[in-house]
Amino acid sequence: MKEERIILGIDPGTNVLGYGLIFCKGKKIELLTMDVLKLGKIDDHALKLKRIFDRLVELIDTYHPDELAIEAPFYGKNVQSMLKLGKAQGVAIAAGLSRDLTITEYSPRKIKQSITGKGSASKEQVAAMLQSLLKLKEIPSQFDATDGLAVAVCHSYQNNHSAEGKSYGSWKSFLSQNPDRQV
């Protein structure tokens, strides 16, 4: 694993796509940018997908991330929504692959658990923990932005812990070895 790297995290969506870019040096994480891509006013689904692809390629060409992490779609009751979300995710992955990035998917539960220690955490809890961890002055009004950032931070944590071969026998052990992850 590289000592320094940039990670692009994506929370895919067809109406609002959230993203966050972080710079990692060892265990230190610094926010580069986070925002949302609003697509709700575009009626043509194919045009939404093109806009996603174009914006993500623009971000990749601007920030030159080393890796892309993306939230995996979760099963919902509305099959049409799932299909659209899957297409948005596929286009985001294609944008990363077009620039030879390594792609990693994480389940929503894994992302929440990585950030807050609780897989059922609310968007507000995830945002608050990110604000504390990264010393953000304020939380964006759209949680999709912090969701994208959470994917990047989750990816950073997964790689740091697996690369160092750490394992934790208890929550107390985890906290004692990771004081920076406490609020």
Contacts in CASP RR format, 6 or more apart in sequence:
PFRMAT RR
TARGET T0000
AUTHOR 0000-0000-0000
METHOD contacts of the structure
MODEL  1
MKEERIILGIDPGTNVLGYGLIFCKGKKIELLTMDVLKLGKIDDHALKLK
RIFDRLVELIDTYHPDELAIEAPFYGKNVQSMLKLGKAQGVAIAAGLSRD
LTITEYSPRKIKQSITGKGSASKEQVAAMLQSLLKLKEIPSQFDATDGLA
VAVCHSYQNNHSAEGKSYGSWKSFLSQNPDRQV
1 159 0 8 1.000
1 163 0 8 1.000
2 66 0 8 1.000
3 25 0 8 1.000
3 26 0 8 1.000
4 23 0 8 1.000
4 24 0 8 1.000
4 25 0 8 1.000
4 26 0 8 1.000
5 23 0 8 1.000
5 24 0 8 1.000
5 65 0 8 1.000
5 66 0 8 1.000
5 67 0 8 1.000
6 21 0 8 1.000
6 22 0 8 1.000
6 23 0 8 1.000
6 24 0 8 1.000
6 32 0 8 1.000
6 63 0 8 1.000
6 64 0 8 1.000
6 65 0 8 1.000
6 66 0 8 1.000
6 67 0 8 1.000
7 21 0 8 1.000
7 22 0 8 1.000
7 24 0 8 1.000
7 65 0 8 1.000
7 66 0 8 1.000
7 67 0 8 1.000
7 68 0 8 1.000
7 69 0 8 1.000
7 152 0 8 1.000
7 155 0 8 1.000
7 156 0 8 1.000
8 19 0 8 1.000
8 20 0 8 1.000
8 21 0 8 1.000
8 56 0 8 1.000
8 59 0 8 1.000
8 60 0 8 1.000
8 63 0 8 1.000
8 65 0 8 1.000
8 67 0 8 1.000
8 68 0 8 1.000
8 69 0 8 1.000
8 101 0 8 1.000
8 152 0 8 1.000
9 19 0 8 1.000
9 20 0 8 1.000
9 21 0 8 1.000
9 68 0 8 1.000
9 69 0 8 1.000
9 70 0 8 1.000
9 148 0 8 1.000
9 149 0 8 1.000
9 151 0 8 1.000
9 152 0 8 1.000
9 155 0 8 1.000
10 17 0 8 1.000
10 18 0 8 1.000
10 19 0 8 1.000
10 20 0 8 1.000
10 56 0 8 1.000
10 68 0 8 1.000
10 69 0 8 1.000
10 70 0 8 1.000
10 71 0 8 1.000
10 92 0 8 1.000
10 148 0 8 1.000
10 151 0 8 1.000
11 17 0 8 1.000
11 18 0 8 1.000
11 19 0 8 1.000
11 71 0 8 1.000
11 144 0 8 1.000
11 147 0 8 1.000
11 148 0 8 1.000
11 150 0 8 1.000
11 151 0 8 1.000
12 18 0 8 1.000
12 52 0 8 1.000
12 70 0 8 1.000
12 71 0 8 1.000
12 73 0 8 1.000
12 85 0 8 1.000
12 86 0 8 1.000
12 88 0 8 1.000
12 89 0 8 1.000
12 90 0 8 1.000
12 92 0 8 1.000
13 39 0 8 1.000
13 52 0 8 1.000
13 84 0 8 1.000
13 85 0 8 1.000
13 88 0 8 1.000
13 89 0 8 1.000
13 144 0 8 1.000
14 39 0 8 1.000
14 45 0 8 1.000
14 48 0 8 1.000
14 84 0 8 1.000
14 85 0 8 1.000
14 87 0 8 1.000
14 88 0 8 1.000
15 38 0 8 1.000
15 39 0 8 1.000
15 40 0 8 1.000
16 36 0 8 1.000
16 37 0 8 1.000
16 38 0 8 1.000
16 39 0 8 1.000
16 40 0 8 1.000
16 142 0 8 1.000
16 144 0 8 1.000
17 36 0 8 1.000
17 37 0 8 1.000
17 39 0 8 1.000
17 52 0 8 1.000
17 55 0 8 1.000
17 88 0 8 1.000
17 92 0 8 1.000
17 144 0 8 1.000
18 34 0 8 1.000
18 35 0 8 1.000
18 36 0 8 1.000
18 37 0 8 1.000
18 142 0 8 1.000
18 144 0 8 1.000
18 145 0 8 1.000
18 147 0 8 1.000
18 148 0 8 1.000
19 34 0 8 1.000
19 35 0 8 1.000
19 36 0 8 1.000
19 37 0 8 1.000
19 56 0 8 1.000
19 59 0 8 1.000
19 145 0 8 1.000
19 148 0 8 1.000
19 149 0 8 1.000
20 31 0 8 1.000
20 32 0 8 1.000
20 33 0 8 1.000
20 34 0 8 1.000
20 35 0 8 1.000
20 145 0 8 1.000
20 148 0 8 1.000
20 149 0 8 1.000
20 151 0 8 1.000
20 152 0 8 1.000
21 31 0 8 1.000
21 32 0 8 1.000
21 33 0 8 1.000
21 34 0 8 1.000
21 59 0 8 1.000
21 63 0 8 1.000
21 65 0 8 1.000
21 152 0 8 1.000
22 29 0 8 1.000
22 30 0 8 1.000
22 31 0 8 1.000
22 32 0 8 1.000
22 134 0 8 1.000
22 149 0 8 1.000
22 152 0 8 1.000
22 153 0 8 1.000
22 156 0 8 1.000
23 29 0 8 1.000
23 30 0 8 1.000
23 32 0 8 1.000
24 30 0 8 1.000
24 156 0 8 1.000
26 160 0 8 1.000
27 160 0 8 1.000
27 180 0 8 1.000
29 133 0 8 1.000
29 134 0 8 1.000
29 153 0 8 1.000
29 156 0 8 1.000
30 134 0 8 1.000
31 134 0 8 1.000
31 136 0 8 1.000
31 149 0 8 1.000
32 63 0 8 1.000
33 63 0 8 1.000
34 140 0 8 1.000
34 145 0 8 1.000
34 146 0 8 1.000
34 148 0 8 1.000
34 149 0 8 1.000
35 140 0 8 1.000
35 145 0 8 1.000
36 140 0 8 1.000
36 142 0 8 1.000
36 144 0 8 1.000
36 145 0 8 1.000
37 51 0 8 1.000
37 52 0 8 1.000
37 55 0 8 1.000
39 48 0 8 1.000
39 51 0 8 1.000
39 52 0 8 1.000
40 48 0 8 1.000
42 48 0 8 1.000
42 51 0 8 1.000
45 84 0 8 1.000
45 87 0 8 1.000
48 88 0 8 1.000
49 87 0 8 1.000
49 88 0 8 1.000
49 91 0 8 1.000
52 88 0 8 1.000
52 91 0 8 1.000
52 92 0 8 1.000
52 95 0 8 1.000
53 91 0 8 1.000
53 92 0 8 1.000
53 94 0 8 1.000
53 95 0 8 1.000
56 91 0 8 1.000
56 92 0 8 1.000
56 95 0 8 1.000
56 96 0 8 1.000
57 95 0 8 1.000
57 96 0 8 1.000
57 98 0 8 1.000
57 99 0 8 1.000
59 65 0 8 1.000
60 68 0 8 1.000
60 95 0 8 1.000
60 96 0 8 1.000
60 99 0 8 1.000
60 101 0 8 1.000
61 99 0 8 1.000
65 101 0 8 1.000
66 101 0 8 1.000
66 102 0 8 1.000
67 101 0 8 1.000
67 102 0 8 1.000
67 103 0 8 1.000
67 104 0 8 1.000
67 155 0 8 1.000
68 92 0 8 1.000
68 93 0 8 1.000
68 96 0 8 1.000
68 101 0 8 1.000
68 102 0 8 1.000
68 103 0 8 1.000
68 104 0 8 1.000
69 103 0 8 1.000
69 104 0 8 1.000
69 105 0 8 1.000
69 106 0 8 1.000
69 151 0 8 1.000
69 152 0 8 1.000
69 154 0 8 1.000
69 155 0 8 1.000
70 89 0 8 1.000
70 92 0 8 1.000
70 93 0 8 1.000
70 103 0 8 1.000
70 104 0 8 1.000
70 105 0 8 1.000
70 106 0 8 1.000
70 151 0 8 1.000
71 89 0 8 1.000
71 105 0 8 1.000
71 106 0 8 1.000
71 107 0 8 1.000
71 108 0 8 1.000
71 111 0 8 1.000
71 147 0 8 1.000
71 148 0 8 1.000
71 151 0 8 1.000
72 89 0 8 1.000
72 105 0 8 1.000
72 106 0 8 1.000
72 107 0 8 1.000
72 108 0 8 1.000
73 82 0 8 1.000
73 85 0 8 1.000
73 86 0 8 1.000
73 89 0 8 1.000
74 107 0 8 1.000
74 108 0 8 1.000
75 82 0 8 1.000
76 82 0 8 1.000
93 103 0 8 1.000
96 103 0 8 1.000
97 103 0 8 1.000
104 155 0 8 1.000
104 158 0 8 1.000
106 114 0 8 1.000
106 151 0 8 1.000
106 154 0 8 1.000
106 155 0 8 1.000
106 158 0 8 1.000
109 119 0 8 1.000
109 120 0 8 1.000
110 119 0 8 1.000
110 154 0 8 1.000
111 126 0 8 1.000
111 147 0 8 1.000
111 150 0 8 1.000
111 151 0 8 1.000
111 154 0 8 1.000
112 118 0 8 1.000
112 119 0 8 1.000
112 120 0 8 1.000
112 121 0 8 1.000
112 125 0 8 1.000
112 126 0 8 1.000
112 150 0 8 1.000
113 119 0 8 1.000
113 121 0 8 1.000
114 150 0 8 1.000
114 153 0 8 1.000
114 154 0 8 1.000
114 157 0 8 1.000
114 158 0 8 1.000
115 121 0 8 1.000
115 126 0 8 1.000
115 129 0 8 1.000
115 130 0 8 1.000
115 133 0 8 1.000
115 150 0 8 1.000
115 153 0 8 1.000
115 154 0 8 1.000
116 125 0 8 1.000
116 126 0 8 1.000
116 129 0 8 1.000
118 125 0 8 1.000
121 129 0 8 1.000
123 143 0 8 1.000
123 146 0 8 1.000
123 147 0 8 1.000
124 143 0 8 1.000
126 143 0 8 1.000
126 146 0 8 1.000
126 147 0 8 1.000
126 150 0 8 1.000
127 139 0 8 1.000
127 140 0 8 1.000
127 143 0 8 1.000
127 146 0 8 1.000
128 139 0 8 1.000
128 183 0 8 1.000
129 183 0 8 1.000
130 136 0 8 1.000
130 139 0 8 1.000
130 146 0 8 1.000
130 149 0 8 1.000
130 150 0 8 1.000
130 153 0 8 1.000
131 138 0 8 1.000
131 139 0 8 1.000
132 183 0 8 1.000
133 153 0 8 1.000
133 180 0 8 1.000
133 181 0 8 1.000
134 149 0 8 1.000
134 153 0 8 1.000
139 146 0 8 1.000
140 146 0 8 1.000
166 177 0 8 1.000
168 174 0 8 1.000
168 177 0 8 1.000
174 181 0 8 1.000
175 181 0 8 1.000
175 182 0 8 1.000
END
